[in-house]
Amino acid sequence: MTETMISDRVRLACDIATGKVPADPAAPGKQITAAYKDLSCKGRGPWWYRMVYRNGGWTYFSDERLPMGTFRASERRATVHGEVYPGEIVVNHDKGGPVDIACLVCGPDEEGRVLEHVEFSKRRDGNLCFVLPDGSEVVLSNPRR
């Protein structure tokens, strides 16, 4: 994405993530899906979690937990939500798997979306390097070593 194509909401989130601008403690959080599963009766199907980098470390940001699940359909399908704030980096991983998706939390756009996908790569030292939409890079520890 070129410098001129970045909206103000994305630019502000990039500046907060890189530490150029302090995060506004009064900024409202946004509820997003923190964990999701939709399993068949055989236990197959999507089952993923999201983590956020907050206060110097990775954490799961939902107060709720996914139900462990049994043969009952009401426990095989579940979604839990949590709050994220502009400038935070959120990663997805499947149950027991490595990080596979990374996003930057921005202010809501016209359609209410707050997550902007970012590219990331694993470095030799085991950390993850996130390339933000403005081209800047943030290096953080890998939560799924």
N, CA, C and O atoms as a GROMACS GRO file, in nm:
protein
  580
    1MET      N    1   0.085  -0.117   0.000
    1MET     CA    2   0.000   0.000   0.000
    1MET      C    3   0.090   0.124   0.000
    1MET      O    4   0.183   0.133   0.081
    2THR      N    5   0.066   0.216  -0.087
    2THR     CA    6   0.148   0.336  -0.092
    2THR      C    7   0.107   0.433   0.017
    2THR      O    8  -0.001   0.422   0.075
    3GLU      N    9   0.194   0.529   0.044
    3GLU     CA   10   0.172   0.627   0.150
    3GLU      C   11   0.044   0.707   0.128
    3GLU      O   12  -0.024   0.740   0.225
    4THR      N   13   0.009   0.738   0.004
    4THR     CA   14  -0.108   0.821  -0.023
    4THR      C   15  -0.239   0.743  -0.011
    4THR      O   16  -0.345   0.804   0.006
    5MET      N   17  -0.234   0.610  -0.018
    5MET     CA   18  -0.356   0.530  -0.014
    5MET      C   19  -0.399   0.495   0.128
    5MET      O   20  -0.505   0.436   0.147
    6ILE      N   21  -0.319   0.529   0.229
    6ILE     CA   22  -0.349   0.492   0.366
    6ILE      C   23  -0.445   0.595   0.427
    6ILE      O   24  -0.420   0.715   0.421
    7SER      N   25  -0.552   0.546   0.483
    7SER     CA   26  -0.649   0.637   0.546
    7SER      C   27  -0.594   0.686   0.680
    7SER      O   28  -0.497   0.631   0.733
    8ASP      N   29  -0.656   0.789   0.733
    8ASP     CA   30  -0.612   0.846   0.860
    8ASP      C   31  -0.626   0.747   0.975
    8ASP      O   32  -0.542   0.745   1.065
    9ARG      N   33  -0.731   0.665   0.972
    9ARG     CA   34  -0.751   0.569   1.080
    9ARG      C   35  -0.641   0.463   1.081
    9ARG      O   36  -0.598   0.420   1.188
   10VAL      N   37  -0.596   0.422   0.963
   10VAL     CA   38  -0.488   0.323   0.953
   10VAL      C   39  -0.355   0.388   0.989
   10VAL      O   40  -0.274   0.327   1.059
   11ARG      N   41  -0.332   0.510   0.944
   11ARG     CA   42  -0.207   0.580   0.975
   11ARG      C   43  -0.192   0.599   1.126
   11ARG      O   44  -0.083   0.578   1.180
   12LEU      N   45  -0.300   0.639   1.194
   12LEU     CA   46  -0.296   0.656   1.339
   12LEU      C   47  -0.265   0.524   1.409
   12LEU      O   48  -0.185   0.522   1.503
   13ALA      N   49  -0.327   0.416   1.365
   13ALA     CA   50  -0.302   0.284   1.425
   13ALA      C   51  -0.157   0.242   1.405
   13ALA      O   52  -0.096   0.184   1.495
   14CYS      N   53  -0.100   0.269   1.288
   14CYS     CA   54   0.040   0.237   1.262
   14CYS      C   55   0.131   0.318   1.353
   14CYS      O   56   0.228   0.264   1.407
   15ASP      N   57   0.101   0.445   1.371
   15ASP     CA   58   0.182   0.530   1.459
   15ASP      C   59   0.176   0.482   1.604
   15ASP      O   60   0.276   0.487   1.675
   16ILE      N   61   0.060   0.437   1.649
   16ILE     CA   62   0.047   0.385   1.785
   16ILE      C   63   0.125   0.255   1.799
   16ILE      O   64   0.194   0.234   1.899
   17ALA      N   65   0.115   0.166   1.700
   17ALA     CA   66   0.183   0.036   1.705
   17ALA      C   67   0.334   0.051   1.706
   17ALA      O   68   0.404  -0.028   1.770
   18THR      N   69   0.387   0.150   1.635
   18THR     CA   70   0.532   0.170   1.630
   18THR      C   71   0.583   0.256   1.744
   18THR      O   72   0.704   0.269   1.761
   19GLY      N   73   0.493   0.315   1.823
   19GLY     CA   74   0.534   0.396   1.936
   19GLY      C   75   0.558   0.542   1.904
   19GLY      O   76   0.608   0.616   1.989
   20LYS      N   77   0.525   0.586   1.783
   20LYS     CA   78   0.543   0.727   1.745
   20LYS      C   79   0.442   0.816   1.817
   20LYS      O   80   0.472   0.931   1.848
   21VAL      N   81   0.324   0.762   1.842
   21VAL     CA   82   0.216   0.835   1.908
   21VAL      C   83   0.169   0.749   2.025
   21VAL      O   84   0.149   0.629   2.008
   22PRO      N   85   0.150   0.809   2.144
   22PRO     CA   86   0.098   0.727   2.254
   22PRO      C   87  -0.048   0.690   2.232
   22PRO      O   88  -0.125   0.765   2.171
   23ALA      N   89  -0.086   0.574   2.283
   23ALA     CA   90  -0.225   0.530   2.272
   23ALA      C   91  -0.312   0.617   2.362
   23ALA      O   92  -0.272   0.655   2.472
   24ASP      N   93  -0.430   0.647   2.314
   24ASP     CA   94  -0.525   0.726   2.391
   24ASP      C   95  -0.595   0.636   2.492
   24ASP      O   96  -0.669   0.545   2.452
   25PRO      N   97  -0.574   0.657   2.622
   25PRO     CA   98  -0.637   0.568   2.720
   25PRO      C   99  -0.789   0.580   2.724
   25PRO      O  100  -0.857   0.492   2.776
   26ALA      N  101  -0.843   0.688   2.669
   26ALA     CA  102  -0.988   0.706   2.667
   26ALA      C  103  -1.051   0.653   2.538
   26ALA      O  104  -1.173   0.659   2.522
   27ALA      N  105  -0.969   0.601   2.447
   27ALA     CA  106  -1.022   0.550   2.321
   27ALA      C  107  -1.113   0.431   2.348
   27ALA      O  108  -1.078   0.344   2.428
   28PRO      N  109  -1.229   0.426   2.282
   28PRO     CA  110  -1.319   0.313   2.306
   28PRO      C  111  -1.265   0.185   2.243
   28PRO      O  112  -1.205   0.188   2.136
   29GLY      N  113  -1.288   0.074   2.310
   29GLY     CA  114  -1.251  -0.056   2.256
   29GLY      C  115  -1.357  -0.104   2.159
   29GLY      O  116  -1.468  -0.051   2.155
   30LYS      N  117  -1.323  -0.204   2.083
   30LYS     CA  118  -1.416  -0.261   1.986
   30LYS      C  119  -1.424  -0.411   2.010
   30LYS      O  120  -1.322  -0.478   2.023
   31GLN      N  121  -1.546  -0.463   2.017
   31GLN     CA  122  -1.568  -0.606   2.036
   31GLN      C  123  -1.542  -0.680   1.905
   31GLN      O  124  -1.600  -0.647   1.801
   32ILE      N  125  -1.454  -0.781   1.911
   32ILE     CA  126  -1.432  -0.868   1.796
   32ILE      C  127  -1.435  -1.012   1.844
   32ILE      O  128  -1.432  -1.038   1.964
   33THR      N  129  -1.439  -1.105   1.751
   33THR     CA  130  -1.438  -1.246   1.785
   33THR      C  131  -1.299  -1.284   1.837
   33THR      O  132  -1.199  -1.260   1.770
   34ALA      N  133  -1.294  -1.343   1.956
   34ALA     CA  134  -1.168  -1.381   2.018
   34ALA      C  135  -1.138  -1.529   2.000
   34ALA      O  136  -1.021  -1.568   1.998
   35ALA      N  137  -1.240  -1.611   1.987
   35ALA     CA  138  -1.220  -1.755   1.965
   35ALA      C  139  -1.346  -1.809   1.898
   35ALA      O  140  -1.456  -1.757   1.918
   36TYR      N  141  -1.327  -1.914   1.819
   36TYR     CA  142  -1.439  -1.968   1.743
   36TYR      C  143  -1.416  -2.116   1.719
   36TYR      O  144  -1.304  -2.160   1.694
   37LYS      N  145  -1.524  -2.192   1.726
   37LYS     CA  146  -1.518  -2.332   1.683
   37LYS      C  147  -1.652  -2.372   1.626
   37LYS      O  148  -1.757  -2.325   1.669
   38ASP      N  149  -1.647  -2.460   1.528
   38ASP     CA  150  -1.765  -2.515   1.463
   38ASP      C  151  -1.731  -2.657   1.422
   38ASP      O  152  -1.688  -2.682   1.310
   39LEU      N  153  -1.750  -2.749   1.514
   39LEU     CA  154  -1.705  -2.887   1.494
   39LEU      C  155  -1.820  -2.978   1.454
   39LEU      O  156  -1.934  -2.959   1.495
   40SER      N  157  -1.787  -3.075   1.373
   40SER     CA  158  -1.885  -3.177   1.337
   40SER      C  159  -1.895  -3.276   1.452
   40SER      O  160  -1.823  -3.265   1.551
   41CYS      N  161  -1.984  -3.372   1.439
   41CYS     CA  162  -1.999  -3.472   1.545
   41CYS      C  163  -1.875  -3.560   1.559
   41CYS      O  164  -1.859  -3.629   1.659
   42LYS      N  165  -1.790  -3.558   1.459
   42LYS     CA  166  -1.665  -3.634   1.466
   42LYS      C  167  -1.549  -3.549   1.520
   42LYS      O  168  -1.437  -3.597   1.533
   43GLY      N  169  -1.578  -3.423   1.552
   43GLY     CA  170  -1.474  -3.337   1.609
   43GLY      C  171  -1.389  -3.266   1.507
   43GLY      O  172  -1.283  -3.214   1.541
   44ARG      N  173  -1.434  -3.261   1.383
   44ARG     CA  174  -1.358  -3.194   1.278
   44ARG      C  175  -1.423  -3.060   1.244
   44ARG      O  176  -1.544  -3.044   1.256
   45GLY      N  177  -1.342  -2.967   1.202
   45GLY     CA  178  -1.392  -2.836   1.164
   45GLY      C  179  -1.302  -2.725   1.216
   45GLY      O  180  -1.204  -2.753   1.285
   46PRO      N  181  -1.334  -2.601   1.184
   46PRO     CA  182  -1.249  -2.490   1.228
   46PRO      C  183  -1.256  -2.470   1.379
   46PRO      O  184  -1.361  -2.481   1.441
   47TRP      N  185  -1.138  -2.440   1.437
   47TRP     CA  186  -1.127  -2.416   1.580
   47TRP      C  187  -1.006  -2.326   1.598
   47TRP      O  188  -0.892  -2.373   1.595
   48TRP      N  189  -1.030  -2.196   1.616
   48TRP     CA  190  -0.918  -2.103   1.623
   48TRP      C  191  -0.933  -2.002   1.736
   48TRP      O  192  -1.041  -1.980   1.790
   49TYR      N  193  -0.820  -1.941   1.769
   49TYR     CA  194  -0.811  -1.843   1.877
   49TYR      C  195  -0.739  -1.719   1.827
   49TYR      O  196  -0.663  -1.724   1.730
   50ARG      N  197  -0.764  -1.605   1.894
   50ARG     CA  198  -0.691  -1.482   1.865
   50ARG      C  199  -0.619  -1.435   1.991
   50ARG      O  200  -0.672  -1.447   2.102
   51MET      N  201  -0.499  -1.382   1.972
   51MET     CA  202  -0.420  -1.324   2.081
   51MET      C  203  -0.388  -1.180   2.044
   51MET      O  204  -0.382  -1.146   1.926
   52VAL      N  205  -0.368  -1.095   2.144
   52VAL     CA  206  -0.335  -0.956   2.122
   52VAL      C  207  -0.205  -0.924   2.197
   52VAL      O  208  -0.181  -0.976   2.306
   53TYR      N  209  -0.123  -0.838   2.138
   53TYR     CA  210  -0.002  -0.792   2.206
   53TYR      C  211  -0.039  -0.670   2.287
   53TYR      O  212  -0.069  -0.564   2.231
   54ARG      N  213  -0.036  -0.685   2.420
   54ARG     CA  214  -0.083  -0.579   2.509
   54ARG      C  215   0.005  -0.578   2.634
   54ARG      O  216   0.034  -0.684   2.691
   55ASN      N  217   0.046  -0.460   2.676
   55ASN     CA  218   0.127  -0.443   2.798
   55ASN      C  219   0.255  -0.527   2.795
   55ASN      O  220   0.293  -0.586   2.896
   56GLY      N  221   0.320  -0.532   2.680
   56GLY     CA  222   0.449  -0.599   2.670
   56GLY      C  223   0.446  -0.749   2.653
   56GLY      O  224   0.549  -0.814   2.665
   57GLY      N  225   0.329  -0.807   2.625
   57GLY     CA  226   0.323  -0.951   2.606
   57GLY      C  227   0.196  -0.994   2.534
   57GLY      O  228   0.101  -0.917   2.521
   58TRP      N  229   0.195  -1.118   2.487
   58TRP     CA  230   0.081  -1.174   2.417
   58TRP      C  231  -0.018  -1.228   2.519
   58TRP      O  232   0.021  -1.290   2.618
   59THR      N  233  -0.145  -1.206   2.495
   59THR     CA  234  -0.249  -1.254   2.584
   59THR      C  235  -0.376  -1.283   2.505
   59THR      O  236  -0.404  -1.220   2.403
   60TYR      N  237  -0.453  -1.380   2.555
   60TYR     CA  238  -0.587  -1.403   2.500
   60TYR      C  239  -0.676  -1.294   2.560
   60TYR      O  240  -0.672  -1.273   2.681
   61PHE      N  241  -0.755  -1.226   2.480
   61PHE     CA  242  -0.823  -1.107   2.524
   61PHE      C  243  -0.971  -1.125   2.558
   61PHE      O  244  -1.043  -1.026   2.570
   62SER      N  245  -1.015  -1.246   2.571
   62SER     CA  246  -1.155  -1.270   2.609
   62SER      C  247  -1.160  -1.319   2.753
   62SER      O  248  -1.076  -1.397   2.796
   63ASP      N  249  -1.261  -1.272   2.826
   63ASP     CA  250  -1.282  -1.320   2.962
   63ASP      C  251  -1.352  -1.456   2.961
   63ASP      O  252  -1.341  -1.533   3.056
   64GLU      N  253  -1.423  -1.484   2.852
   64GLU     CA  254  -1.493  -1.612   2.839
   64GLU      C  255  -1.399  -1.717   2.781
   64GLU      O  256  -1.296  -1.684   2.722
   65ARG      N  257  -1.433  -1.842   2.798
   65ARG     CA  258  -1.360  -1.952   2.740
   65ARG      C  259  -1.454  -2.030   2.649
   65ARG      O  260  -1.575  -2.033   2.672
   66LEU      N  261  -1.398  -2.092   2.546
   66LEU     CA  262  -1.479  -2.182   2.464
   66LEU      C  263  -1.514  -2.305   2.547
   66LEU      O  264  -1.430  -2.355   2.621
   67PRO      N  265  -1.638  -2.356   2.535
   67PRO     CA  266  -1.670  -2.479   2.607
   67PRO      C  267  -1.588  -2.595   2.551
   67PRO      O  268  -1.560  -2.600   2.432
   68MET      N  269  -1.549  -2.686   2.638
   68MET     CA  270  -1.464  -2.797   2.595
   68MET      C  271  -1.529  -2.879   2.485
   68MET      O  272  -1.462  -2.926   2.393
   69GLY      N  273  -1.657  -2.895   2.493
   69GLY     CA  274  -1.727  -2.966   2.385
   69GLY      C  275  -1.741  -3.113   2.414
   69GLY      O  276  -1.649  -3.180   2.461
   70THR      N  277  -1.856  -3.161   2.385
   70THR     CA  278  -1.886  -3.304   2.397
   70THR      C  279  -1.959  -3.342   2.270
   70THR      O  280  -1.940  -3.280   2.166
   71PHE      N  281  -2.041  -3.440   2.278
   71PHE     CA  282  -2.115  -3.482   2.159
   71PHE      C  283  -2.235  -3.392   2.132
   71PHE      O  284  -2.295  -3.400   2.025
   72ARG      N  285  -2.272  -3.304   2.230
   72ARG     CA  286  -2.389  -3.219   2.212
   72ARG      C  287  -2.360  -3.106   2.115
   72ARG      O  288  -2.255  -3.041   2.123
   73ALA      N  289  -2.451  -3.081   2.024
   73ALA     CA  290  -2.432  -2.979   1.921
   73ALA      C  291  -2.415  -2.840   1.981
   73ALA      O  292  -2.343  -2.758   1.925
   74SER      N  293  -2.480  -2.812   2.093
   74SER     CA  294  -2.471  -2.680   2.154
   74SER      C  295  -2.330  -2.649   2.203
   74SER      O  296  -2.295  -2.532   2.221
   75GLU      N  297  -2.250  -2.751   2.226
   75GLU     CA  298  -2.113  -2.730   2.272
   75GLU      C  299  -2.010  -2.745   2.161
   75GLU      O  300  -1.893  -2.714   2.180
   76ARG      N  301  -2.052  -2.792   2.046
   76ARG     CA  302  -1.960  -2.807   1.934
   76ARG      C  303  -1.944  -2.678   1.855
   76ARG      O  304  -1.846  -2.661   1.782
   77ARG      N  305  -2.038  -2.587   1.869
   77ARG     CA  306  -2.032  -2.460   1.797
   77ARG      C  307  -2.034  -2.349   1.902
   77ARG      O  308  -2.126  -2.341   1.983
   78ALA      N  309  -1.932  -2.263   1.899
   78ALA     CA  310  -1.926  -2.155   1.998
   78ALA      C  311  -1.840  -2.041   1.946
   78ALA      O  312  -1.749  -2.060   1.866
   79THR      N  313  -1.871  -1.921   1.993
   79THR     CA  314  -1.796  -1.800   1.963
   79THR      C  315  -1.786  -1.718   2.090
   79THR      O  316  -1.885  -1.700   2.161
   80VAL      N  317  -1.665  -1.668   2.119
   80VAL     CA  318  -1.649  -1.576   2.231
   80VAL      C  319  -1.588  -1.446   2.178
   80VAL      O  320  -1.518  -1.446   2.078
   81HIS      N  321  -1.618  -1.337   2.247
   81HIS     CA  322  -1.574  -1.204   2.203
   81HIS      C  323  -1.488  -1.138   2.309
   81HIS      O  324  -1.491  -1.176   2.427
   82GLY      N  325  -1.410  -1.039   2.266
   82GLY     CA  326  -1.327  -0.962   2.356
   82GLY      C  327  -1.303  -0.824   2.297
   82GLY      O  328  -1.335  -0.800   2.180
   83GLU      N  329  -1.246  -0.734   2.376
   83GLU     CA  330  -1.222  -0.596   2.332
   83GLU      C  331  -1.078  -0.575   2.292
   83GLU      O  332  -0.985  -0.622   2.358
   84VAL      N  333  -1.061  -0.503   2.180
   84VAL     CA  334  -0.929  -0.462   2.133
   84VAL      C  335  -0.931  -0.311   2.111
   84VAL      O  336  -1.037  -0.250   2.100
   85TYR      N  337  -0.812  -0.252   2.104
   85TYR     CA  338  -0.800  -0.107   2.094
   85TYR      C  339  -0.710  -0.069   1.977
   85TYR      O  340  -0.624  -0.147   1.938
   86PRO      N  341  -0.730   0.050   1.919
   86PRO     CA  342  -0.649   0.092   1.804
   86PRO      C  343  -0.499   0.086   1.834
   86PRO      O  344  -0.454   0.125   1.942
   87GLY      N  345  -0.424   0.036   1.736
   87GLY     CA  346  -0.279   0.026   1.748
   87GLY      C  347  -0.230  -0.108   1.797
   87GLY      O  348  -0.110  -0.133   1.797
   88GLU      N  349  -0.320  -0.196   1.839
   88GLU     CA  350  -0.279  -0.328   1.887
   88GLU      C  351  -0.265  -0.424   1.769
   88GLU      O  352  -0.331  -0.409   1.667
   89ILE      N  353  -0.178  -0.522   1.786
   89ILE     CA  354  -0.159  -0.626   1.684
   89ILE      C  355  -0.226  -0.753   1.735
   89ILE      O  356  -0.204  -0.795   1.849
   90VAL      N  357  -0.308  -0.813   1.650
   90VAL     CA  358  -0.384  -0.933   1.682
   90VAL      C  359  -0.339  -1.044   1.589
   90VAL      O  360  -0.324  -1.022   1.469
   91VAL      N  361  -0.317  -1.165   1.645
   91VAL     CA  362  -0.279  -1.281   1.563
   91VAL      C  363  -0.380  -1.393   1.584
   91VAL      O  364  -0.438  -1.406   1.691
   92ASN      N  365  -0.400  -1.473   1.480
   92ASN     CA  366  -0.486  -1.592   1.485
   92ASN      C  367  -0.398  -1.715   1.485
   92ASN      O  368  -0.288  -1.715   1.428
   93HIS      N  369  -0.447  -1.821   1.551
   93HIS     CA  370  -0.384  -1.952   1.538
   93HIS      C  371  -0.489  -2.059   1.558
   93HIS      O  372  -0.583  -2.041   1.636
   94ASP      N  373  -0.473  -2.169   1.487
   94ASP     CA  374  -0.561  -2.284   1.506
   94ASP      C  375  -0.523  -2.351   1.637
   94ASP      O  376  -0.414  -2.330   1.690
   95LYS      N  377  -0.614  -2.432   1.690
   95LYS     CA  378  -0.586  -2.500   1.815
   95LYS      C  379  -0.459  -2.585   1.798
   95LYS      O  380  -0.455  -2.676   1.715
   96GLY      N  381  -0.358  -2.554   1.877
   96GLY     CA  382  -0.233  -2.628   1.873
   96GLY      C  383  -0.142  -2.591   1.758
   96GLY      O  384  -0.036  -2.652   1.743
   97GLY      N  385  -0.179  -2.493   1.675
   97GLY     CA  386  -0.099  -2.458   1.558
   97GLY      C  387  -0.023  -2.328   1.574
   97GLY      O  388  -0.039  -2.257   1.673
   98PRO      N  389   0.061  -2.297   1.473
   98PRO     CA  390   0.136  -2.172   1.476
   98PRO      C  391   0.050  -2.054   1.433
   98PRO      O  392  -0.062  -2.071   1.385
   99VAL      N  393   0.102  -1.936   1.450
   99VAL     CA  394   0.034  -1.814   1.405
   99VAL      C  395   0.019  -1.821   1.254
   99VAL      O  396   0.116  -1.851   1.183
  100ASP      N  397  -0.103  -1.792   1.203
  100ASP     CA  398  -0.124  -1.799   1.059
  100ASP      C  399  -0.181  -1.670   1.000
  100ASP      O  400  -0.174  -1.650   0.879
  101ILE      N  401  -0.237  -1.582   1.082
  101ILE     CA  402  -0.292  -1.455   1.033
  101ILE      C  403  -0.256  -1.346   1.134
  101ILE      O  404  -0.260  -1.369   1.255
  102ALA      N  405  -0.223  -1.228   1.083
  102ALA     CA  406  -0.194  -1.114   1.171
  102ALA      C  407  -0.274  -0.994   1.122
  102ALA      O  408  -0.292  -0.974   1.002
  103CYS      N  409  -0.321  -0.913   1.217
  103CYS     CA  410  -0.401  -0.794   1.186
  103CYS      C  411  -0.360  -0.679   1.276
  103CYS      O  412  -0.311  -0.699   1.388
  104LEU      N  413  -0.381  -0.558   1.227
  104LEU     CA  414  -0.362  -0.436   1.304
  104LEU      C  415  -0.500  -0.382   1.337
  104LEU      O  416  -0.586  -0.374   1.249
  105VAL      N  417  -0.522  -0.344   1.463
  105VAL     CA  418  -0.651  -0.289   1.504
  105VAL      C  419  -0.650  -0.139   1.472
  105VAL      O  420  -0.561  -0.067   1.516
  106CYS      N  421  -0.750  -0.094   1.397
  106CYS     CA  422  -0.765   0.047   1.358
  106CYS      C  423  -0.901   0.096   1.407
  106CYS      O  424  -0.980   0.019   1.461
  107GLY      N  425  -0.927   0.223   1.387
  107GLY     CA  426  -1.061   0.275   1.412
  107GLY      C  427  -1.156   0.215   1.310
  107GLY      O  428  -1.110   0.173   1.204
  108PRO      N  429  -1.285   0.210   1.338
  108PRO     CA  430  -1.380   0.149   1.244
  108PRO      C  431  -1.388   0.223   1.110
  108PRO      O  432  -1.381   0.346   1.106
  109ASP      N  433  -1.402   0.147   1.002
  109ASP     CA  434  -1.421   0.208   0.870
  109ASP      C  435  -1.570   0.229   0.846
  109ASP      O  436  -1.650   0.217   0.939
  110GLU      N  437  -1.608   0.260   0.722
  110GLU     CA  438  -1.749   0.288   0.689
  110GLU      C  439  -1.839   0.168   0.715
  110GLU      O  440  -1.957   0.185   0.745
  111GLU      N  441  -1.784   0.047   0.705
  111GLU     CA  442  -1.862  -0.074   0.724
  111GLU      C  443  -1.848  -0.130   0.866
  111GLU      O  444  -1.905  -0.236   0.896
  112GLY      N  445  -1.774  -0.062   0.953
  112GLY     CA  446  -1.760  -0.105   1.090
  112GLY      C  447  -1.644  -0.199   1.117
  112GLY      O  448  -1.625  -0.242   1.231
  113ARG      N  449  -1.566  -0.233   1.014
  113ARG     CA  450  -1.453  -0.324   1.033
  113ARG      C  451  -1.337  -0.250   1.101
  113ARG      O  452  -1.313  -0.133   1.073
  114VAL      N  453  -1.268  -0.319   1.190
  114VAL     CA  454  -1.157  -0.257   1.262
  114VAL      C  455  -1.023  -0.326   1.238
  114VAL      O  456  -0.919  -0.273   1.278
  115LEU      N  457  -1.022  -0.443   1.175
  115LEU     CA  458  -0.898  -0.516   1.154
  115LEU      C  459  -0.845  -0.496   1.014
  115LEU      O  460  -0.918  -0.511   0.916
  116GLU      N  461  -0.716  -0.462   1.004
  116GLU     CA  462  -0.646  -0.452   0.876
  116GLU      C  463  -0.541  -0.563   0.873
  116GLU      O  464  -0.456  -0.569   0.962
  117HIS      N  465  -0.545  -0.650   0.773
  117HIS     CA  466  -0.447  -0.758   0.764
  117HIS      C  467  -0.308  -0.700   0.740
  117HIS      O  468  -0.291  -0.605   0.664
  118VAL      N  469  -0.210  -0.760   0.806
  118VAL     CA  470  -0.070  -0.721   0.787
  118VAL      C  471   0.011  -0.846   0.754
  118VAL      O  472  -0.020  -0.956   0.799
  119GLU      N  473   0.115  -0.826   0.678
  119GLU     CA  474   0.207  -0.935   0.645
  119GLU      C  475   0.302  -0.954   0.763
  119GLU      O  476   0.335  -0.859   0.834
  120PHE      N  477   0.345  -1.077   0.782
  120PHE     CA  478   0.443  -1.104   0.886
  120PHE      C  479   0.533  -1.218   0.842
  120PHE      O  480   0.497  -1.297   0.755
  121SER      N  481   0.651  -1.226   0.904
  121SER     CA  482   0.743  -1.334   0.875
  121SER      C  483   0.815  -1.373   1.003
  121SER      O  484   0.829  -1.293   1.095
  122LYS      N  485   0.859  -1.496   1.007
  122LYS     CA  486   0.933  -1.545   1.122
  122LYS      C  487   1.081  -1.520   1.098
  122LYS      O  488   1.134  -1.552   0.991
  123ARG      N  489   1.148  -1.462   1.195
  123ARG     CA  490   1.290  -1.431   1.183
  123ARG      C  491   1.374  -1.547   1.236
  123ARG      O  492   1.322  -1.637   1.302
  124ARG      N  493   1.502  -1.544   1.207
  124ARG     CA  494   1.592  -1.650   1.254
  124ARG      C  495   1.596  -1.660   1.405
  124ARG      O  496   1.613  -1.770   1.459
  125ASP      N  497   1.582  -1.549   1.473
  125ASP     CA  498   1.587  -1.551   1.620
  125ASP      C  499   1.457  -1.600   1.682
  125ASP      O  500   1.446  -1.605   1.805
  126GLY      N  501   1.357  -1.637   1.601
  126GLY     CA  502   1.231  -1.690   1.650
  126GLY      C  503   1.122  -1.587   1.668
  126GLY      O  504   1.006  -1.623   1.689
  127ASN      N  505   1.156  -1.458   1.659
  127ASN     CA  506   1.056  -1.352   1.672
  127ASN      C  507   0.978  -1.337   1.542
  127ASN      O  508   1.016  -1.394   1.439
  128LEU      N  509   0.869  -1.261   1.547
  128LEU     CA  510   0.789  -1.232   1.429
  128LEU      C  511   0.809  -1.087   1.390
  128LEU      O  512   0.813  -0.999   1.476
  129CYS      N  513   0.821  -1.061   1.261
  129CYS     CA  514   0.835  -0.925   1.207
  129CYS      C  515   0.707  -0.892   1.132
  129CYS      O  516   0.674  -0.956   1.032
  130PHE      N  517   0.634  -0.792   1.182
  130PHE     CA  518   0.508  -0.750   1.122
  130PHE      C  519   0.534  -0.626   1.036
  130PHE      O  520   0.594  -0.530   1.084
  131VAL      N  521   0.490  -0.629   0.910
  131VAL     CA  522   0.502  -0.515   0.820
  131VAL      C  523   0.367  -0.445   0.816
  131VAL      O  524   0.270  -0.497   0.761
  132LEU      N  525   0.361  -0.326   0.875
  132LEU     CA  526   0.236  -0.251   0.886
  132LEU      C  527   0.200  -0.188   0.751
  132LEU      O  528   0.286  -0.178   0.664
  133PRO      N  529   0.075  -0.144   0.733
  133PRO     CA  530   0.032  -0.088   0.605
  133PRO      C  531   0.112   0.034   0.558
  133PRO      O  532   0.119   0.060   0.438
  134ASP      N  533   0.174   0.108   0.651
  134ASP     CA  534   0.254   0.225   0.610
  134ASP      C  535   0.397   0.188   0.576
  134ASP      O  536   0.477   0.276   0.545
  135GLY      N  537   0.432   0.058   0.582
  135GLY     CA  538   0.566   0.012   0.548
  135GLY      C  539   0.658  -0.004   0.668
  135GLY      O  540   0.765  -0.062   0.653
  136SER      N  541   0.621   0.045   0.783
  136SER     CA  542   0.705   0.030   0.901
  136SER      C  543   0.696  -0.113   0.953
  136SER      O  544   0.601  -0.186   0.925
  137GLU      N  545   0.798  -0.152   1.028
  137GLU     CA  546   0.804  -0.288   1.079
  137GLU      C  547   0.804  -0.287   1.232
  137GLU      O  548   0.860  -0.197   1.295
  138VAL      N  549   0.741  -0.388   1.288
  138VAL     CA  550   0.738  -0.409   1.433
  138VAL      C  551   0.782  -0.552   1.458
  138VAL      O  552   0.725  -0.646   1.401
  139VAL      N  553   0.883  -0.570   1.543
  139VAL     CA  554   0.932  -0.703   1.577
  139VAL      C  555   0.885  -0.738   1.717
  139VAL      O  556   0.912  -0.665   1.813
  140LEU      N  557   0.813  -0.850   1.728
  140LEU     CA  558   0.758  -0.895   1.856
  140LEU      C  559   0.790  -1.044   1.874
  140LEU      O  560   0.817  -1.114   1.777
  141SER      N  561   0.787  -1.090   1.997
  141SER     CA  562   0.812  -1.231   2.024
  141SER      C  563   0.703  -1.316   1.958
  141SER      O  564   0.592  -1.268   1.932
  142ASN      N  565   0.736  -1.440   1.934
  142ASN     CA  566   0.641  -1.534   1.874
  142ASN      C  567   0.560  -1.597   1.986
  142ASN      O  568   0.617  -1.665   2.072
  143PRO      N  569   0.428  -1.578   1.989
  143PRO     CA  570   0.348  -1.634   2.098
  143PRO      C  571   0.330  -1.785   2.089
  143PRO      O  572   0.288  -1.848   2.186
  144ARG      N  573   0.359  -1.844   1.975
  144ARG     CA  574   0.335  -1.988   1.954
  144ARG      C  575   0.464  -2.062   1.921
  144ARG      O  576   0.468  -2.137   1.823
  145ARG      N  577   0.567  -2.043   1.998
  145ARG     CA  578   0.695  -2.113   1.974
  145ARG      C  579   0.683  -2.258   1.993
  145ARG      O  580   0.781  -2.331   1.976
   0.00000   0.00000   0.00000
